[in-house]
Amino acid sequence: ITAAADARITVILAPAGYGKSTALLQHLASRSDPSILFAARPDDKTLIGFARGLIESSAILSRAALSSLNEAYASAMRSGDPGHVLAEWMALFVRELPSNSLIAVDDGQFAYDDPHTTRFVAALVDGTKDAVSWLIAIRSAHDLPVGEWLAHGEMELPVDHVDLAFTAEEIHDLVAATG
């Protein structure tokens, strides 16, 4: 993950049970720069739920954006592209985070539940990737425009199930090293 995280966007792409969350948490623990961890919950699959959960994951974002979220959401829902409109609003607050900040989204499964949420995440990442870095753990490439980000050189290849795998020898070495 550390090598892939040199890019502004890093994606961990693997099925359930492959250790995406563990790898993400270990990477965050190794960083000294500011980080926001948003561990998506089942009710975070809707546009308003996801936006609220992301905002509440950061004290800075909560103080700045939470009070105006409902109004911004209502305005976005009246537009032709709610996800993009809400992302433009939220990008104003994300851009105020320290430039070395990393926003990590764990278990961001939303594409089949609410296409507005997928559009929100994609537009928010696109609108802020020059200001902060993103680390997103997902199960399916259908959730975000990973191919587009790769094609534009905005990310390295996703960290996948092969990268997350470990051998029995590595387990033995770890057990020996930790006693």
C-alpha positions in Angstrom: 0.0 0.0 0.0 2.8 2.4 0.8 4.2 2.2 -2.7 0.7 2.6 -4.3 0.0 5.5 -1.9 2.6 7.7 -3.6 -0.2 8.5 -6.0 -3.0 10.9 -5.0 -5.6 8.0 -5.3 -5.0 4.5 -4.0 -7.5 1.7 -4.3 -7.6 -1.6 -2.5 -9.7 -3.9 -4.6 -10.5 -7.3 -3.3 -13.5 -9.5 -2.3 -14.8 -9.7 1.3 -12.5 -11.4 3.7 -9.2 -10.6 2.0 -7.9 -8.2 4.6 -8.7 -4.8 3.0 -9.6 -3.3 6.3 -6.6 -4.7 8.1 -4.2 -3.5 5.4 -5.8 -0.1 5.4 -5.6 0.2 9.2 -2.0 -0.9 9.2 -1.1 1.7 6.6 -2.8 4.5 8.5 -1.0 3.4 11.7 2.3 3.8 9.9 1.6 7.4 8.8 2.5 10.5 10.7 0.5 12.8 8.5 -3.1 13.7 9.2 -5.6 11.0 8.3 -9.4 10.6 8.2 -10.8 7.1 8.4 -14.4 6.7 7.3 -15.5 3.1 7.9 -18.7 2.9 5.9 -21.7 1.4 7.7 -24.7 -0.2 6.0 -26.8 3.0 6.2 -24.0 4.9 4.5 -24.9 3.6 1.1 -27.3 6.4 0.4 -26.1 9.8 -0.7 -27.0 11.6 2.5 -25.8 8.8 4.7 -22.5 8.5 3.0 -21.9 12.3 3.0 -22.9 12.5 6.7 -20.7 9.6 7.6 -17.7 11.0 5.9 -18.2 14.4 7.5 -18.7 12.9 10.9 -15.4 11.0 10.5 -13.4 14.2 10.8 -13.7 16.8 13.6 -12.6 19.5 11.1 -15.2 18.5 8.6 -17.9 18.2 11.2 -17.3 21.7 12.6 -17.2 23.2 9.1 -19.8 21.3 7.1 -22.3 19.3 9.2 -24.6 22.2 10.0 -25.2 23.0 6.3 -25.3 19.4 5.0 -29.1 19.1 5.0 -29.6 22.3 3.1 -26.8 21.3 0.6 -28.4 17.9 0.2 -31.8 19.3 -0.5 -30.3 21.7 -3.1 -28.4 18.8 -4.7 -31.5 16.6 -4.9 -33.3 19.4 -6.9 -30.4 19.3 -9.5 -30.0 17.0 -12.4 -26.9 15.4 -10.9 -27.3 15.3 -7.1 -24.0 13.3 -6.5 -21.9 15.7 -8.4 -23.6 18.8 -7.0 -23.2 17.6 -3.4 -19.5 16.7 -4.1 -18.8 20.2 -5.4 -20.3 21.6 -2.1 -18.3 19.2 0.0 -15.0 19.8 -1.9 -15.0 23.3 -0.5 -14.6 21.9 3.0 -12.2 19.1 2.0 -9.9 21.6 0.4 -9.5 23.3 3.8 -7.8 20.1 5.2 -4.0 20.1 5.6 -2.5 19.3 2.2 -0.7 16.2 3.5 -4.1 14.7 4.6 -5.2 11.3 3.6 -8.9 10.4 3.5 -9.4 6.6 3.8 -12.8 5.1 2.9 -13.1 1.6 4.2 -15.7 -0.8 2.8 -17.2 1.7 0.3 -19.8 -0.6 -1.3 -22.5 1.6 -2.8 -22.7 1.3 -6.6 -25.6 -1.1 -6.7 -27.5 0.6 -3.9 -27.3 4.3 -5.0 -25.7 5.6 -8.2 -25.8 9.1 -6.7 -23.4 8.0 -4.0 -21.0 6.5 -6.5 -21.2 9.8 -8.5 -20.6 11.8 -5.3 -17.5 9.8 -4.3 -16.0 9.9 -7.8 -16.7 13.7 -8.2 -15.4 14.4 -4.7 -12.1 12.5 -5.3 -11.7 14.1 -8.7 -12.4 17.6 -7.3 -10.0 17.3 -4.4 -7.2 14.9 -5.4 -4.9 17.8 -5.9 -5.5 19.0 -2.3 -5.6 15.7 -0.3 -4.8 12.0 -1.0 -7.4 9.3 -1.1 -7.3 5.6 -0.1 -10.4 3.6 -0.9 -11.1 0.0 -0.1 -13.8 -1.5 -2.3 -14.9 -5.0 -3.3 -15.8 -4.2 -6.9 -14.3 -2.1 -9.7 -17.8 -1.2 -10.7 -18.1 1.1 -7.6 -15.7 3.8 -8.9 -14.0 5.0 -12.1 -10.8 3.1 -11.4 -10.0 2.6 -15.1 -10.3 6.3 -15.7 -8.0 7.1 -12.8 -5.5 4.6 -14.0 -5.7 5.9 -17.6 -5.0 9.5 -16.4 -2.1 8.4 -14.2 -3.9 9.5 -11.0 -3.3 6.2 -9.4 -1.2 3.1 -9.6 -2.6 -0.4 -10.2 -5.1 -1.3 -7.4 -3.8 -3.2 -4.4 -5.6 -6.5 -5.0 -6.1 -9.9 -3.4 -2.7 -11.1 -4.7 -1.0 -8.2 -3.0 -2.9 -8.8 0.2 -2.1 -12.6 0.3 0.6 -14.0 2.5 2.3 -17.3 2.7 2.6 -19.8 5.5 6.3 -19.0 5.7 5.5 -15.3 6.2 3.1 -16.2 9.1 5.8 -18.3 10.7 8.3 -15.5 10.4 5.8 -13.0 11.9 5.1 -15.3 14.8 8.8 -15.8 15.4 9.5 -12.0 15.2 6.7 -11.1 17.6 7.4 -13.9 20.0 
